[in-house]
Amino acid sequence: MDQKLAYELLGIQGIATKEQVKKAYYCRCKQLHPDDNPTKQATELYIQVQEAYQWIMKWNAYSSNEKISTCSNRTGKVIGGWPVSQPKYSYFQERKRQVNRMEQEQKKSRRREDERKQKIADAMQKNRKLPSEREAEKRRRIAEEQEARRIADIIQKLWELDSERRG
Protein backbone atom coordinates (compact mmCIF):
# COMPACT_ATOMS: atom_id res chain seq x y z
CA MET A 1 0.00 0.00 0.00
CA ASP A 2 1.24 3.49 -0.72
CA GLN A 3 0.36 6.87 0.75
CA LYS A 4 -1.81 7.94 -2.18
CA LEU A 5 -4.00 4.83 -2.00
CA ALA A 6 -4.27 5.03 1.79
CA TYR A 7 -5.33 8.69 1.59
CA GLU A 8 -7.88 7.87 -1.13
CA LEU A 9 -9.41 5.10 1.00
CA LEU A 10 -9.79 7.53 3.89
CA GLY A 11 -11.22 10.20 1.57
CA ILE A 12 -8.37 12.65 2.14
CA GLN A 13 -7.14 14.92 -0.62
CA GLY A 14 -3.74 16.56 -0.39
CA ILE A 15 -1.54 16.55 2.70
CA ALA A 16 -3.23 15.97 6.07
CA THR A 17 -2.11 16.24 9.66
CA LYS A 18 -2.34 13.35 12.11
CA GLU A 19 -5.55 14.81 13.59
CA GLN A 20 -7.12 15.16 10.12
CA VAL A 21 -6.20 11.55 9.31
CA LYS A 22 -7.82 10.35 12.56
CA LYS A 23 -10.95 12.40 11.91
CA ALA A 24 -11.26 11.07 8.34
CA TYR A 25 -10.68 7.52 9.60
CA TYR A 26 -13.43 7.74 12.24
CA CYS A 27 -15.81 9.31 9.71
CA ARG A 28 -15.17 6.54 7.12
CA CYS A 29 -15.49 3.83 9.78
CA LYS A 30 -18.83 5.24 10.86
CA GLN A 31 -20.06 5.20 7.24
CA LEU A 32 -18.82 1.70 6.42
CA HIS A 33 -19.16 -0.18 9.71
CA PRO A 34 -20.85 -3.58 9.11
CA ASP A 35 -23.45 -2.90 11.81
CA ASP A 36 -24.61 0.26 10.04
CA ASN A 37 -23.96 -0.82 6.45
CA PRO A 38 -24.34 -4.63 6.06
CA THR A 39 -23.45 -4.88 2.35
CA LYS A 40 -20.52 -7.06 1.31
CA GLN A 41 -18.85 -4.21 -0.58
CA ALA A 42 -19.03 -1.94 2.48
CA THR A 43 -17.50 -4.66 4.65
CA GLU A 44 -14.60 -5.12 2.23
CA LEU A 45 -14.07 -1.36 2.04
CA TYR A 46 -14.22 -1.16 5.85
CA ILE A 47 -11.36 -3.68 6.10
CA GLN A 48 -9.33 -1.75 3.51
CA VAL A 49 -9.89 1.50 5.44
CA GLN A 50 -8.62 -0.24 8.60
CA GLU A 51 -5.48 -1.37 6.74
CA ALA A 52 -4.93 2.09 5.23
CA TYR A 53 -5.17 3.77 8.63
CA GLN A 54 -2.78 1.24 10.17
CA TRP A 55 -0.34 1.79 7.31
CA ILE A 56 -0.45 5.58 7.70
CA MET A 57 0.07 5.38 11.46
CA LYS A 58 2.82 2.75 11.17
CA TRP A 59 4.84 4.70 8.61
CA ASN A 60 3.96 8.18 9.96
CA ALA A 61 2.69 9.07 6.49
CA TYR A 62 0.97 12.24 7.64
CA SER A 63 1.99 15.86 7.88
CA SER A 64 3.24 17.31 11.11
CA ASN A 65 1.83 20.57 12.42
CA GLU A 66 5.33 22.00 12.22
CA LYS A 67 6.02 24.20 9.22
CA ILE A 68 9.64 23.16 8.76
CA SER A 69 11.52 20.43 10.48
CA THR A 70 15.13 20.04 9.56
CA CYS A 71 17.67 17.30 9.49
CA SER A 72 20.75 19.16 10.48
CA ASN A 73 24.27 18.74 9.34
CA ARG A 74 27.17 20.23 11.29
CA THR A 75 28.91 22.93 9.30
CA GLY A 76 31.98 22.98 11.48
CA LYS A 77 31.53 26.68 12.28
CA VAL A 78 31.69 27.69 15.91
CA ILE A 79 29.96 30.86 17.06
CA GLY A 80 30.25 31.81 20.70
CA GLY A 81 31.63 28.39 21.60
CA TRP A 82 28.65 26.52 20.07
CA PRO A 83 28.80 24.40 16.92
CA VAL A 84 26.39 25.75 14.29
CA SER A 85 24.06 23.51 12.31
CA GLN A 86 22.87 24.11 8.81
CA PRO A 87 19.54 22.71 7.61
CA LYS A 88 20.06 19.91 5.11
CA TYR A 89 16.45 19.14 4.12
CA SER A 90 13.09 20.80 4.56
CA TYR A 91 10.33 18.86 6.30
CA PHE A 92 8.67 17.87 3.02
CA GLN A 93 11.93 16.71 1.46
CA GLU A 94 12.62 14.61 4.54
CA ARG A 95 9.09 13.17 4.46
CA LYS A 96 9.57 12.28 0.79
CA ARG A 97 12.85 10.52 1.63
CA GLN A 98 11.08 8.60 4.41
CA VAL A 99 8.27 7.51 2.08
CA ASN A 100 10.81 6.40 -0.53
CA ARG A 101 12.70 4.46 2.14
CA MET A 102 9.47 2.79 3.29
CA GLU A 103 8.56 1.83 -0.27
CA GLN A 104 12.04 0.32 -0.76
CA GLU A 105 11.64 -1.66 2.47
CA GLN A 106 8.25 -2.92 1.27
CA LYS A 107 9.76 -3.97 -2.07
CA LYS A 108 12.53 -5.82 -0.24
CA SER A 109 10.05 -7.62 1.99
CA ARG A 110 7.91 -8.54 -1.05
CA ARG A 111 11.03 -9.80 -2.85
CA ARG A 112 12.02 -11.87 0.22
CA GLU A 113 8.50 -13.31 0.41
CA ASP A 114 8.55 -14.17 -3.32
CA GLU A 115 11.95 -15.86 -2.90
CA ARG A 116 10.64 -17.84 0.07
CA LYS A 117 7.59 -18.97 -1.93
CA GLN A 118 9.83 -19.91 -4.86
CA LYS A 119 12.05 -22.00 -2.58
CA ILE A 120 8.99 -23.81 -1.26
CA ALA A 121 7.73 -24.42 -4.80
CA ASP A 122 11.15 -25.73 -5.86
CA ALA A 123 11.28 -28.08 -2.87
CA MET A 124 7.81 -29.37 -3.67
CA GLN A 125 8.79 -29.87 -7.31
CA LYS A 126 11.83 -31.92 -6.27
CA ASN A 127 9.60 -34.21 -4.20
CA ARG A 128 7.34 -34.89 -7.15
CA LYS A 129 8.19 -37.97 -9.15
CA LEU A 130 8.75 -37.99 -12.88
CA PRO A 131 6.43 -40.07 -15.07
CA SER A 132 9.18 -42.66 -15.61
CA GLU A 133 9.64 -42.97 -11.84
CA ARG A 134 5.89 -43.39 -11.36
CA GLU A 135 5.83 -46.12 -14.02
CA ALA A 136 8.75 -47.92 -12.39
CA GLU A 137 7.02 -47.79 -9.01
CA LYS A 138 3.79 -49.07 -10.55
CA ARG A 139 5.60 -52.02 -12.16
CA ARG A 140 7.35 -52.80 -8.88
CA ARG A 141 4.02 -52.87 -7.02
CA ILE A 142 2.49 -55.15 -9.67
CA ALA A 143 5.48 -57.48 -9.42
CA GLU A 144 5.18 -57.55 -5.63
CA GLU A 145 1.46 -58.37 -5.87
CA GLN A 146 2.15 -61.18 -8.36
CA GLU A 147 4.87 -62.58 -6.09
CA ALA A 148 2.50 -62.45 -3.12
CA ARG A 149 -0.19 -64.32 -5.13
CA ARG A 150 2.34 -66.95 -6.23
CA ILE A 151 3.45 -67.51 -2.63
CA ALA A 152 -0.19 -67.69 -1.47
CA ASP A 153 -0.91 -70.32 -4.20
CA ILE A 154 2.12 -72.38 -3.11
CA ILE A 155 1.00 -72.27 0.52
CA GLN A 156 -2.53 -73.25 -0.54
CA LYS A 157 -1.20 -76.24 -2.49
CA LEU A 158 1.01 -77.28 0.43
CA TRP A 159 -1.99 -77.21 2.77
CA GLU A 160 -4.01 -79.27 0.32
CA LEU A 161 -1.20 -81.84 0.01
CA ASP A 162 -0.79 -81.94 3.78
CA SER A 163 -4.52 -82.43 4.32
CA GLU A 164 -4.61 -85.25 1.68
CA ARG A 165 -1.71 -87.04 3.35
CA ARG A 166 -3.33 -86.89 6.77
CA GLY A 167 -6.75 -87.69 5.57
Protein Blocks (a to p, Z undefined) as FASTA:
>chain_A
ZZklmmmmnopghjddfklmmmmmmmmmmmmomklmmcfklmmmmmmmmmmmmmmmmnop
accfbfbdcddddehiaeehiacdddfbdfklmmmmmmmmmmmmmmmmmmmmmmmmmmmm
mmmmmmpccfklmmmmmmmmmmmmmmmmmmmmmmmmmmmmmmmmmZZ
